[in-house]
Amino acid sequence: MANAASGMAVHDECKLKFLELKAKRTFRYITYKIEEQQVMIDKIGGSDESYEDFTNSLPADECRYAVFDFDFTTDENCQKSKIFFIAWSPDTSKVRMKMVYASSKDRFKRELDGIQLELQATDPSEMSMDIIKSRAL
């Protein structure tokens, strides 16, 4: 389970809850944190929560990984959904924390089969709703 490069393990629940988000759409988002050399679930947002609820759930001074199920309507009036993987690494977080998250990101992302788009943000403006929409369309 541990990755030789980063020494990071991924808790099984991380994958199981992601599959629920992808298949059953029971959640809007999931945030993950690294604790004791393991990626684990931090918070789960219900299907009725908004993108604003999601961004407000991210800590201002700690890194997180997150997946967000973004629903939108295309110019052709088709309802669509895309799953974003967001690497949140605020400038105010500790350097060591940023390094651990950066070195583990690709391996963790591979565990979550079905991610369609990726976004890295160091400040809330880098993951505004306008950016999310422009990436999804």
Secondary structure as GFF3:
##gff-version 3
##sequence-region A 1 137
A	DSSP	beta_strand	9	10	.	.	.	ID=ss1
A	DSSP	alpha_helix	12	23	.	.	.	ID=ss2
A	DSSP	beta_strand	27	35	.	.	.	ID=ss3
A	DSSP	beta_strand	38	46	.	.	.	ID=ss4
A	DSSP	alpha_helix	51	57	.	.	.	ID=ss5
A	DSSP	beta_strand	64	73	.	.	.	ID=ss6
A	DSSP	beta_strand	79	88	.	.	.	ID=ss7
A	DSSP	alpha_helix	95	111	.	.	.	ID=ss8
A	DSSP	beta_strand	117	121	.	.	.	ID=ss9
A	DSSP	three_ten_helix	124	127	.	.	.	ID=ss10
A	DSSP	alpha_helix	129	136	.	.	.	ID=ss11
###
